[in-house]
Amino acid sequence: MIPAVPVWVKVRKILCSFSDFIFLAEFFDLTMKKYVSKFHYLTHDLPGFSHIRQVQMACSAGANWIQYRCLTKPEDELVDEINEIAEICDEWGATLIIANHYDLIDRVDAQGVHIDDIDADLPTIRKVIGQDKTLGVSAANISEVLKLQNTGVVDYFTYGPFATAVNDGADDKPALGFSGYRDLEKLNIGIPVIAVGGIRPGDVENLLQTGVNGIAISSAIIQVANPAEMIKEFYRKLY
């Protein structure tokens, strides 16, 4: 059962609350950049906990940026599920980003795509999705960051892993630690950076001090008994 949407959420959707307007100054450069949230919730293919239920849980707990990451379904099922999730996100005023399936952008109600493959043809993907959609990319080291920066088409990028090795089907990517983000800050990349990979609530304050714009979380939420409360804990650390 989908939780009832609070009145304040409905009012925000219609009028845009004053507090949201204030936050635009922090996150949104009207001349150059799209809005990028401080908190990204990443769904996972999980037995017994569907993507739809994950999004219901995350949105009801306050998440306003959802990245849909399904790697196991055929195209038609993906489209149906994304559009069902889009309705949930619309009800709660959350941004919906789909991972990798940029070719579906004209068939779904999503605000953008996130590309895991740093070697993908990002300028072509930008042409496919259009200028109004958000384009995010995954990066694991400085050379990859410089590569995506040089394309001039990326709105934000995730950078990691922070604390745990990530296997993307090729080689394990080494953890960056706090020092890896401090090294990145020195380069003045000019694109919002979202830390990812093994982040816990206790890491958030020090991570923000390295200059990152936000965090992307999945395992730290889905591996606990009360995922919604964990999302709220991350929000308390972020704001």
C-alpha positions in Angstrom: 0.0 0.0 0.0 1.4 3.4 -1.0 1.6 5.8 2.0 -0.7 8.8 1.8 1.1 11.9 0.5 1.2 14.6 3.2 -0.6 17.9 2.4 2.7 19.7 2.6 4.0 17.7 -0.3 1.0 18.5 -2.4 1.3 22.2 -1.6 5.0 22.2 -2.5 4.2 20.7 -5.9 1.7 23.4 -6.7 3.3 26.5 -5.3 6.9 25.6 -4.7 7.6 26.3 -1.0 9.7 29.3 0.1 12.3 26.9 1.6 12.7 25.1 -1.7 13.3 28.5 -3.3 16.0 29.3 -0.8 17.7 25.9 -1.5 17.9 26.8 -5.2 20.6 29.3 -4.4 22.7 26.5 -3.0 22.2 23.9 -5.7 21.1 25.6 -8.8 23.0 28.0 -11.0 20.3 29.3 -13.3 22.7 30.1 -16.1 24.6 26.8 -16.2 23.5 23.9 -14.1 20.5 21.8 -13.4 19.3 21.1 -9.9 21.1 18.1 -8.3 20.0 16.9 -4.9 22.4 16.3 -2.0 20.9 12.8 -1.5 20.5 10.1 -4.2 18.8 6.9 -3.4 19.8 4.0 -5.7 17.4 1.1 -6.1 18.7 -2.5 -6.5 17.5 -5.8 -7.9 16.5 -7.5 -4.6 14.5 -10.6 -4.0 11.4 -9.9 -2.0 11.9 -6.1 -2.1 10.8 -4.8 -5.5 12.0 -1.5 -7.1 8.5 -0.1 -6.7 8.4 -0.9 -2.9 11.9 0.5 -2.5 10.8 3.8 -4.1 7.7 3.9 -2.0 9.8 3.5 1.1 12.4 6.0 0.1 10.0 8.7 -1.0 7.8 8.4 2.1 11.0 8.7 4.2 11.9 12.0 2.5 14.1 11.1 -0.5 13.8 13.5 -3.3 16.1 11.9 -5.9 15.7 8.4 -7.0 18.0 6.5 -9.4 16.3 3.4 -10.8 18.9 0.7 -11.3 17.3 -2.4 -12.8 19.6 -4.8 -14.7 17.4 -7.9 -15.1 14.2 -7.1 -16.9 13.3 -6.9 -20.6 12.5 -3.6 -22.2 8.7 -3.7 -22.0 8.8 -4.6 -18.4 11.3 -1.8 -17.7 9.1 0.8 -19.3 6.0 -0.3 -17.3 7.9 -0.4 -14.0 9.7 3.0 -14.7 6.4 4.7 -15.4 4.8 3.2 -12.3 7.7 4.5 -10.3 7.4 7.8 -12.0 3.9 8.2 -10.7 5.1 7.6 -7.1 7.9 10.1 -7.6 5.5 12.7 -9.1 3.2 12.2 -6.0 6.1 13.0 -3.7 7.8 15.6 -5.8 10.9 13.5 -6.3 13.3 13.5 -9.3 13.5 10.2 -11.2 16.8 9.2 -12.9 17.1 5.9 -14.8 20.4 4.1 -14.9 21.9 3.3 -18.4 18.6 2.8 -20.3 18.9 6.2 -22.1 17.2 4.7 -25.2 14.0 4.5 -23.2 13.9 8.2 -22.4 11.1 9.0 -24.8 8.9 6.2 -23.5 9.1 7.0 -19.8 8.4 9.9 -17.5 11.9 10.3 -16.1 13.9 13.5 -15.6 17.2 12.1 -16.7 19.6 9.2 -17.0 22.8 8.0 -15.3 25.5 6.3 -17.3 27.8 3.8 -15.6 30.1 3.4 -18.6 32.7 6.2 -18.7 33.6 5.1 -22.2 30.1 5.6 -23.5 29.5 8.2 -26.3 28.3 10.9 -23.9 27.7 13.6 -26.5 25.5 11.3 -28.5 23.6 10.3 -25.4 23.0 14.0 -24.7 21.6 14.4 -28.2 19.3 11.4 -27.7 17.9 12.6 -24.3 17.9 16.3 -25.1 19.1 19.3 -23.3 16.3 19.5 -20.7 17.1 16.0 -19.2 19.7 15.5 -16.5 22.8 13.5 -17.5 24.9 11.9 -14.8 27.9 9.6 -15.2 30.0 7.3 -12.9 33.7 8.0 -12.4 36.3 6.2 -10.3 39.5 8.2 -10.7 40.8 11.5 -11.8 41.4 10.6 -15.4 37.8 9.5 -15.8 36.6 12.8 -14.2 38.7 14.8 -16.7 37.4 12.7 -19.5 33.7 13.4 -18.7 34.5 17.0 -18.0 36.0 17.4 -21.4 32.7 16.3 -23.1 30.9 19.4 -21.8 27.6 17.6 -21.6 27.5 16.1 -18.0 25.3 17.7 -15.3 26.8 15.7 -12.4 28.9 12.7 -11.7 29.1 10.1 -8.9 32.7 9.5 -7.7 33.7 6.4 -5.8 33.8 4.1 -4.2 34.5 5.9 -1.0 35.0 2.9 1.3 34.2 -0.4 -0.5 35.5 -2.0 -3.6 32.9 -1.9 -6.4 32.9 -4.6 -9.1 31.3 -3.4 -12.3 31.9 -6.6 -14.3 35.5 -5.8 -14.9 38.2 -4.9 -12.3 37.5 -3.9 -8.8 37.8 -0.2 -8.3 39.9 0.8 -5.2 38.3 2.8 -2.4 39.1 6.6 -2.6 38.8 7.5 1.1 38.5 11.1 2.2 41.9 11.9 0.6 40.6 10.9 -2.8 37.8 13.5 -2.6 40.2 16.2 -1.3 42.5 15.5 -4.3 39.5 16.0 -6.6 38.5 19.3 -5.0 41.9 20.7 -5.9 41.1 20.4 -9.6 38.1 22.7 -9.5 36.1 20.6 -11.9 33.0 22.8 -11.8 30.5 19.9 -12.1 28.5 18.7 -9.0 30.2 15.6 -7.5 28.2 12.9 -5.6 30.2 10.6 -3.4 29.2 6.9 -3.6 30.3 3.5 -2.3 30.2 2.2 1.3 29.1 5.5 2.9 27.7 5.4 6.4 26.0 8.3 8.4 29.1 8.8 10.4 31.1 9.6 7.2 28.8 12.4 5.9 30.1 15.4 7.8 33.8 14.7 6.9 32.8 13.9 3.3 31.0 17.3 2.9 34.1 19.0 4.2 36.0 17.6 1.2 33.9 19.6 -1.2 31.5 17.0 -2.5 28.0 18.2 -3.3 26.1 15.2 -2.0 26.0 11.4 -1.5 24.5 8.4 -3.3 23.3 5.6 -1.0 22.0 2.1 -1.5 23.5 -0.8 0.6 23.6 1.2 3.8 19.9 1.6 3.5 18.7 -1.8 2.2 20.8 -3.8 4.6 19.3 -2.5 7.8 16.1 -3.5 9.5 14.5 -0.1 9.2 15.5 1.4 5.8 13.2 4.4 6.1 14.8 5.5 9.4 18.2 5.1 7.9 17.2 7.5 5.1 16.1 10.0 7.7 19.4 9.6 9.5 21.3 10.5 6.4 19.1 13.5 5.9 19.8 14.7 9.4 23.5 14.5 8.7 23.2 16.3 5.3 21.1 19.3 6.4 
